Amino acid sequence: QVQLVESGGGLVQVGNSLRLSCAASGRAASNDVMGWFRQAPGKEREFLAAIRRIAGTSYKDSLKGRFTISRGNAGNTVYLQMNSLKLEDTAVYYCAARTYDANPIPTTTTGYDYWGQGTQVTVSS
């Protein structure tokens, strides 16, 4: 089992930045790919970005240049740096982990085995 704990969410004004963190514990080998999704009220959970333990990242096209995913040196922490936040970025943000490596990186929820509890990000005007 892998436990994922997100942190760093909160209330932020339009145009500002936030950095989300996700710490994985448990079976370290079970997070070869880690990613971020979000879900706004009334909408489906959508892929944002993911990163492989070995190398390689994937982003939702519309977020490239504004969101950046990175991984801690130990490989058990993943970050999502979010810049120039917009009202439409308001959502619950979820960390996800995949047991085995995959290339290309999965961009759907079915490609991930473990999920965090989510952290709320609210962008206000």
N, CA and C atoms as an extended XYZ file, in Angstrom:
375
Properties=species:S:1:pos:R:3:atomname:S:1:resname:S:1:resid:I:1 pbc="F F F"
N         0.827       -1.204        0.000 N   GLN     1
C         0.000        0.000        0.000 CA  GLN     1
C         0.858        1.249        0.000 C   GLN     1
N         0.359        2.262       -0.615 N   VAL     2
C         1.028        3.561       -0.654 CA  VAL     2
C         0.053        4.600       -0.124 C   VAL     2
N         0.533        5.432        0.755 N   GLN     3
C        -0.278        6.540        1.239 CA  GLN     3
C         0.256        7.830        0.647 C   GLN     3
N        -0.653        8.648        0.175 N   LEU     4
C        -0.292        9.938       -0.419 CA  LEU     4
C        -0.958       11.048        0.386 C   LEU     4
N        -0.163       12.026        0.770 N   VAL     5
C        -0.692       13.142        1.555 CA  VAL     5
C        -0.323       14.448        0.868 C   VAL     5
N        -1.354       15.177        0.458 N   GLU     6
C        -1.131       16.466       -0.188 CA  GLU     6
C        -1.112       17.588        0.840 C   GLU     6
N        -0.429       18.655        0.491 N   SER     7
C        -0.422       19.866        1.307 CA  SER     7
C        -0.137       21.055        0.410 C   SER     7
N        -0.389       22.238        0.939 N   GLY     8
C        -0.061       23.449        0.209 CA  GLY     8
C        -1.235       24.162       -0.419 C   GLY     8
N        -2.414       23.574       -0.331 N   GLY     9
C        -3.580       24.247       -0.880 CA  GLY     9
C        -3.994       25.424       -0.025 C   GLY     9
N        -4.947       26.196       -0.533 N   GLY    10
C        -5.423       27.331        0.233 CA  GLY    10
C        -6.121       28.336       -0.646 C   GLY    10
N        -6.292       29.525       -0.091 N   LEU    11
C        -6.951       30.622       -0.787 CA  LEU    11
C        -5.893       31.578       -1.328 C   LEU    11
N        -6.001       31.897       -2.591 N   VAL    12
C        -5.014       32.765       -3.220 CA  VAL    12
C        -5.729       33.676       -4.211 C   VAL    12
N        -5.154       34.842       -4.438 N   GLN    13
C        -5.772       35.782       -5.363 CA  GLN    13
C        -5.323       35.488       -6.796 C   GLN    13
N        -6.139       35.938       -7.712 N   VAL    14
C        -5.821       35.784       -9.134 CA  VAL    14
C        -4.436       36.368       -9.427 C   VAL    14
N        -3.664       35.600      -10.186 N   GLY    15
C        -2.345       36.038      -10.586 CA  GLY    15
C        -1.229       35.591       -9.677 C   GLY    15
N        -1.578       35.123       -8.504 N   ASN    16
C        -0.561       34.671       -7.559 CA  ASN    16
C        -0.185       33.216       -7.806 C   ASN    16
N         0.701       32.721       -6.943 N   SER    17
C         1.228       31.368       -7.116 CA  SER    17
C         0.986       30.519       -5.878 C   SER    17
N         1.002       29.219       -6.079 N   LEU    18
C         0.942       28.245       -4.999 CA  LEU    18
C         1.817       27.073       -5.380 C   LEU    18
N         2.381       26.418       -4.372 N   ARG    19
C         3.088       25.178       -4.625 CA  ARG    19
C         2.458       24.080       -3.777 C   ARG    19
N         1.989       23.062       -4.461 N   LEU    20
C         1.429       21.892       -3.787 CA  LEU    20
C         2.509       20.840       -3.600 C   LEU    20
N         2.400       20.126       -2.503 N   SER    21
C         3.321       19.031       -2.232 CA  SER    21
C         2.533       17.752       -1.995 C   SER    21
N         3.148       16.645       -2.327 N   CYS    22
C         2.543       15.349       -2.078 CA  CYS    22
C         3.638       14.411       -1.593 C   CYS    22
N         3.448       13.883       -0.403 N   ALA    23
C         4.422       12.964        0.179 CA  ALA    23
C         3.868       11.552        0.123 C   ALA    23
N         4.662       10.636       -0.413 N   ALA    24
C         4.275        9.234       -0.509 CA  ALA    24
C         4.981        8.424        0.563 C   ALA    24
N         4.259        7.524        1.180 N   SER    25
C         4.846        6.621        2.153 CA  SER    25
C         4.290        5.232        1.900 C   SER    25
N         4.990        4.254        2.447 N   GLY    26
C         4.576        2.880        2.219 CA  GLY    26
C         5.536        2.213        1.265 C   GLY    26
N         5.030        1.488        0.303 N   ARG    27
C         5.872        0.802       -0.663 CA  ARG    27
C         6.491        1.811       -1.619 C   ARG    27
N         7.754        2.146       -1.387 N   ALA    28
C         8.409        3.176       -2.200 CA  ALA    28
C         8.447        2.800       -3.668 C   ALA    28
N         8.509        1.525       -3.967 N   ALA    29
C         8.592        1.115       -5.372 CA  ALA    29
C         7.273        1.277       -6.082 C   ALA    29
N         6.243        1.603       -5.363 N   SER    30
C         4.925        1.697       -5.967 CA  SER    30
C         4.565        3.101       -6.382 C   SER    30
N         5.543        3.933       -6.647 N   ASN    31
C         5.216        5.278       -7.125 CA  ASN    31
C         6.163        5.661       -8.245 C   ASN    31
N         6.298        4.761       -9.205 N   ASP    32
C         7.196        5.031      -10.319 CA  ASP    32
C         6.735        6.212      -11.153 C   ASP    32
N         5.443        6.448      -11.176 N   VAL    33
C         4.894        7.633      -11.819 CA  VAL    33
C         3.997        8.327      -10.800 C   VAL    33
N         4.198        9.614      -10.641 N   MET    34
C         3.349       10.399       -9.736 CA  MET    34
C         2.784       11.576      -10.503 C   MET    34
N         1.557       11.898      -10.181 N   GLY    35
C         0.912       12.940      -10.948 CA  GLY    35
C        -0.066       13.754      -10.137 C   GLY    35
N        -0.620       14.759      -10.793 N   TRP    36
C        -1.619       15.638      -10.189 CA  TRP    36
C        -2.846       15.702      -11.087 C   TRP    36
N        -3.979       15.632      -10.430 N   PHE    37
C        -5.264       15.825      -11.082 CA  PHE    37
C        -6.024       16.875      -10.287 C   PHE    37
N        -7.110       17.368      -10.844 N   ARG    38
C        -7.981       18.250      -10.085 CA  ARG    38
C        -9.435       18.003      -10.478 C   ARG    38
N       -10.301       18.388       -9.570 N   GLN    39
C       -11.726       18.221       -9.828 CA  GLN    39
C       -12.479       19.419       -9.284 C   GLN    39
N       -13.130       20.112      -10.190 N   ALA    40
C       -13.966       21.246       -9.817 CA  ALA    40
C       -15.391       20.752       -9.606 C   ALA    40
N       -16.200       21.483       -8.846 N   PRO    41
C       -17.585       21.055       -8.597 CA  PRO    41
C       -18.342       20.825       -9.896 C   PRO    41
N       -18.974       19.675       -9.984 N   GLY    42
C       -19.778       19.357      -11.147 CA  GLY    42
C       -19.001       18.918      -12.371 C   GLY    42
N       -17.691       18.782      -12.218 N   LYS    43
C       -16.854       18.388      -13.357 CA  LYS    43
C       -16.111       17.099      -13.061 C   LYS    43
N       -15.627       16.478      -14.126 N   GLU    44
C       -14.856       15.266      -13.963 CA  GLU    44
C       -13.435       15.604      -13.490 C   GLU    44
N       -12.810       14.627      -12.904 N   ARG    45
C       -11.420       14.790      -12.486 CA  ARG    45
C       -10.544       14.855      -13.735 C   ARG    45
N        -9.692       15.861      -13.798 N   GLU    46
C        -8.886       16.046      -14.995 CA  GLU    46
C        -7.394       15.973      -14.684 C   GLU    46
N        -6.677       15.453      -15.657 N   PHE    47
C        -5.232       15.327      -15.559 CA  PHE    47
C        -4.575       16.701      -15.678 C   PHE    47
N        -3.550       16.922      -14.855 N   LEU    48
C        -2.789       18.164      -14.926 CA  LEU    48
C        -1.349       17.907      -15.362 C   LEU    48
N        -0.666       17.045      -14.651 N   ALA    49
C         0.744       16.790      -14.929 CA  ALA    49
C         1.171       15.516      -14.221 C   ALA    49
N         2.235       14.909      -14.729 N   ALA    50
C         2.791       13.722      -14.099 CA  ALA    50
C         4.269       13.624      -14.412 C   ALA    50
N         4.967       12.862      -13.583 N   ILE    51
C         6.407       12.737      -13.735 CA  ILE    51
C         6.818       11.312      -13.422 C   ILE    51
N         7.732       10.776      -14.224 N   ARG    52
C         8.255        9.433      -14.015 CA  ARG    52
C         9.425        9.487      -13.048 C   ARG    52
N         9.608        8.409      -12.302 N   ARG    53
C        10.750        8.335      -11.395 CA  ARG    53
C        12.052        8.386      -12.178 C   ARG    53
N        12.081        7.712      -13.325 N   ILE    54
C        13.310        7.652      -14.128 CA  ILE    54
C        13.557        8.995      -14.787 C   ILE    54
N        12.631        9.444      -15.582 N   ALA    55
C        12.753       10.716      -16.293 CA  ALA    55
C        11.495       10.908      -17.111 C   ALA    55
N        11.193       12.152      -17.376 N   GLY    56
C        10.072       12.437      -18.244 CA  GLY    56
C         8.883       13.006      -17.515 C   GLY    56
N         8.243       13.962      -18.151 N   THR    57
C         7.053       14.603      -17.614 CA  THR    57
C         5.989       14.696      -18.693 C   THR    57
N         4.780       14.908      -18.239 N   SER    58
C         3.666       15.110      -19.158 CA  SER    58
C         2.772       16.173      -18.559 C   SER    58
N         2.243       17.024      -19.404 N   TYR    59
C         1.377       18.105      -18.946 CA  TYR    59
C         0.112       18.175      -19.785 C   TYR    59
N        -0.940       18.632      -19.160 N   LYS    60
C        -2.127       19.044      -19.910 CA  LYS    60
C        -1.693       20.216      -20.771 C   LYS    60
N        -2.021       20.156      -22.031 N   ASP    61
C        -1.514       21.149      -22.976 CA  ASP    61
C        -1.782       22.582      -22.536 C   ASP    61
N        -2.959       22.846      -22.039 N   SER    62
C        -3.345       24.220      -21.722 CA  SER    62
C        -2.623       24.767      -20.495 C   SER    62
N        -1.921       23.899      -19.763 N   LEU    63
C        -1.236       24.340      -18.553 CA  LEU    63
C         0.266       24.498      -18.728 C   LEU    63
N         0.764       24.078      -19.859 N   LYS    64
C         2.201       24.172      -20.098 CA  LYS    64
C         2.659       25.620      -19.969 C   LYS    64
N         3.746       25.788      -19.208 N   GLY    65
C         4.285       27.121      -19.009 CA  GLY    65
C         3.747       27.816      -17.790 C   GLY    65
N         2.643       27.320      -17.260 N   ARG    66
C         2.060       27.939      -16.077 CA  ARG    66
C         2.200       27.023      -14.856 C   ARG    66
N         2.075       25.719      -15.070 N   PHE    67
C         2.247       24.728      -14.007 CA  PHE    67
C         3.522       23.936      -14.267 C   PHE    67
N         4.234       23.620      -13.197 N   THR    68
C         5.455       22.830      -13.316 CA  THR    68
C         5.460       21.729      -12.274 C   THR    68
N         5.690       20.498      -12.711 N   ILE    69
C         5.771       19.370      -11.794 CA  ILE    69
C         7.235       19.025      -11.567 C   ILE    69
N         7.559       18.636      -10.354 N   SER    70
C         8.920       18.221      -10.044 CA  SER    70
C         8.871       17.169       -8.950 C   SER    70
N        10.014       16.537       -8.769 N   ARG    71
C        10.064       15.440       -7.813 CA  ARG    71
C        11.233       15.663       -6.865 C   ARG    71
N        11.067       15.352       -5.605 N   GLY    72
C        12.136       15.457       -4.645 CA  GLY    72
C        13.228       14.444       -4.922 C   GLY    72
N        14.408       14.674       -4.354 N   ASN    73
C        15.563       13.824       -4.631 CA  ASN    73
C        15.323       12.369       -4.239 C   ASN    73
N        14.611       12.152       -3.171 N   ALA    74
C        14.356       10.788       -2.722 CA  ALA    74
C        13.292       10.095       -3.563 C   ALA    74
N        12.601       10.872       -4.368 N   GLY    75
C        11.609       10.287       -5.259 CA  GLY    75
C        10.260       10.047       -4.646 C   GLY    75
N        10.114       10.348       -3.365 N   ASN    76
C         8.849       10.075       -2.695 CA  ASN    76
C         7.998       11.313       -2.484 C   ASN    76
N         8.445       12.426       -3.010 N   THR    77
C         7.681       13.656       -2.907 CA  THR    77
C         7.558       14.265       -4.290 C   THR    77
N         6.383       14.744       -4.595 N   VAL    78
C         6.162       15.411       -5.864 CA  VAL    78
C         5.537       16.772       -5.587 C   VAL    78
N         5.916       17.731       -6.396 N   TYR    79
C         5.462       19.102       -6.225 CA  TYR    79
C         4.741       19.573       -7.488 C   TYR    79
N         3.836       20.503       -7.293 N   LEU    80
C         3.196       21.160       -8.418 CA  LEU    80
C         3.262       22.664       -8.160 C   LEU    80
N         4.109       23.324       -8.912 N   GLN    81
C         4.213       24.773       -8.831 CA  GLN    81
C         3.199       25.373       -9.782 C   GLN    81
N         2.311       26.204       -9.243 N   MET    82
C         1.247       26.794      -10.046 CA  MET    82
C         1.411       28.304      -10.030 C   MET    82
N         1.615       28.860      -11.189 N   ASN    83
C         1.808       30.309      -11.320 CA  ASN    83
C         0.658       30.943      -12.078 C   ASN    83
N         0.544       32.257      -11.930 N   SER    84
C        -0.486       33.030      -12.641 CA  SER    84
C        -1.851       32.374      -12.511 C   SER    84
N        -2.225       32.103      -11.283 N   LEU    85
C        -3.473       31.367      -11.055 CA  LEU    85
C        -4.682       32.160      -11.507 C   LEU    85
N        -5.667       31.412      -12.011 N   LYS    86
C        -6.894       31.984      -12.545 CA  LYS    86
C        -8.084       31.483      -11.728 C   LYS    86
N        -9.193       32.180      -11.872 N   LEU    87
C       -10.395       31.753      -11.150 CA  LEU    87
C       -10.744       30.304      -11.476 C   LEU    87
N       -10.571       29.928      -12.728 N   GLU    88
C       -10.936       28.579      -13.165 CA  GLU    88
C       -10.003       27.496      -12.645 C   GLU    88
N        -8.952       27.883      -11.954 N   ASP    89
C        -8.075       26.896      -11.318 CA  ASP    89
C        -8.631       26.425       -9.980 C   ASP    89
N        -9.700       27.026       -9.536 N   THR    90
C       -10.320       26.613       -8.276 CA  THR    90
C       -10.835       25.189       -8.391 C   THR    90
N       -10.381       24.337       -7.488 N   ALA    91
C       -10.744       22.916       -7.528 CA  ALA    91
C       -10.106       22.214       -6.340 C   ALA    91
N       -10.463       20.954       -6.183 N   VAL    92
C        -9.733       20.075       -5.272 CA  VAL    92
C        -8.636       19.409       -6.079 C   VAL    92
N        -7.427       19.483       -5.583 N   TYR    93
C        -6.269       18.933       -6.283 CA  TYR    93
C        -5.855       17.628       -5.631 C   TYR    93
N        -5.677       16.613       -6.483 N   TYR    94
C        -5.357       15.272       -5.998 CA  TYR    94
C        -3.999       14.815       -6.512 C   TYR    94
N        -3.262       14.200       -5.629 N   CYS    95
C        -2.025       13.535       -5.995 CA  CYS    95
C        -2.337       12.081       -6.326 C   CYS    95
N        -1.628       11.531       -7.305 N   ALA    96
C        -1.850       10.148       -7.705 CA  ALA    96
C        -0.512        9.457       -7.932 C   ALA    96
N        -0.500        8.164       -7.720 N   ALA    97
C         0.725        7.392       -7.938 CA  ALA    97
C         0.408        6.112       -8.690 C   ALA    97
N         1.353        5.725       -9.493 N   ARG    98
C         1.207        4.505      -10.296 CA  ARG    98
C         2.275        3.523       -9.868 C   ARG    98
N         1.873        2.268       -9.719 N   THR    99
C         2.784        1.253       -9.214 CA  THR    99
C         3.967        1.025      -10.128 C   THR    99
N         3.710        0.906      -11.405 N   TYR   100
C         4.775        0.575      -12.340 CA  TYR   100
C         4.979        1.706      -13.340 C   TYR   100
N         6.196        1.766      -13.825 N   ASP   101
C         6.525        2.797      -14.796 CA  ASP   101
C         5.713        2.625      -16.062 C   ASP   101
N         5.501        3.716      -16.746 N   ALA   102
C         4.774        3.666      -18.007 CA  ALA   102
C         5.282        4.775      -18.908 C   ALA   102
N         5.418        4.433      -20.164 N   ASN   103
C         5.823        5.419      -21.161 CA  ASN   103
C         5.067        5.100      -22.443 C   ASN   103
N         4.176        5.943      -22.888 N   PRO   104
C         3.935        7.287      -22.387 CA  PRO   104
C         3.250        7.326      -21.022 C   PRO   104
N         3.372        8.442      -20.361 N   ILE   105
C         2.780        8.635      -19.045 CA  ILE   105
C         1.258        8.649      -19.153 C   ILE   105
N         0.576        7.909      -18.315 N   PRO   106
C        -0.886        7.906      -18.363 CA  PRO   106
C        -1.461        9.274      -18.007 C   PRO   106
N        -2.529        9.628      -18.692 N   THR   107
C        -3.175       10.919      -18.441 CA  THR   107
C        -4.637       10.758      -18.039 C   THR   107
N        -5.027        9.542      -17.697 N   THR   108
C        -6.385        9.305      -17.220 CA  THR   108
C        -6.340        8.725      -15.819 C   THR   108
N        -7.448        8.843      -15.112 N   THR   109
C        -7.478        8.371      -13.736 CA  THR   109
C        -7.245        6.871      -13.628 C   THR   109
N        -7.624        6.134      -14.648 N   THR   110
C        -7.463        4.674      -14.610 CA  THR   110
C        -6.008        4.250      -14.683 C   THR   110
N        -5.126        5.172      -15.019 N   GLY   111
C        -3.714        4.834      -15.098 CA  GLY   111
C        -2.978        4.891      -13.773 C   GLY   111
N        -3.695        5.198      -12.704 N   TYR   112
C        -3.073        5.378      -11.398 CA  TYR   112
C        -3.717        4.478      -10.361 C   TYR   112
N        -2.879        4.017       -9.433 N   ASP   113
C        -3.332        3.023       -8.468 CA  ASP   113
C        -3.665        3.619       -7.095 C   ASP   113
N        -3.050        4.724       -6.767 N   TYR   114
C        -3.229        5.298       -5.432 CA  TYR   114
C        -3.547        6.779       -5.542 C   TYR   114
N        -4.350        7.233       -4.588 N   TRP   115
C        -4.800        8.627       -4.596 CA  TRP   115
C        -4.696        9.223       -3.208 C   TRP   115
N        -4.380       10.524       -3.173 N   GLY   116
C        -4.437       11.251       -1.921 CA  GLY   116
C        -5.861       11.700       -1.641 C   GLY   116
N        -6.023       12.353       -0.511 N   GLN   117
C        -7.359       12.774       -0.093 CA  GLN   117
C        -7.775       14.091       -0.730 C   GLN   117
N        -6.827       14.775       -1.332 N   GLY   118
C        -7.121       16.032       -2.010 CA  GLY   118
C        -6.862       17.244       -1.142 C   GLY   118
N        -6.541       18.337       -1.784 N   THR   119
C        -6.353       19.605       -1.094 CA  THR   119
C        -7.056       20.690       -1.897 C   THR   119
N        -7.775       21.536       -1.195 N   GLN   120
C        -8.582       22.564       -1.859 CA  GLN   120
C        -7.714       23.749       -2.263 C   GLN   120
N        -7.881       24.166       -3.494 N   VAL   121
C        -7.272       25.412       -3.978 CA  VAL   121
C        -8.403       26.321       -4.415 C   VAL   121
N        -8.446       27.500       -3.836 N   THR   122
C        -9.478       28.469       -4.183 CA  THR   122
C        -8.800       29.751       -4.640 C   THR   122
N        -9.125       30.159       -5.847 N   VAL   123
C        -8.566       31.377       -6.405 CA  VAL   123
C        -9.654       32.434       -6.403 C   VAL   123
N        -9.374       33.566       -5.787 N   SER   124
C       -10.372       34.630       -5.673 CA  SER   124
C        -9.932       35.869       -6.433 C   SER   124
N       -10.908       36.667       -6.801 N   SER   125
C       -10.608       37.890       -7.570 CA  SER   125
C       -10.329       39.052       -6.654 C   SER   125
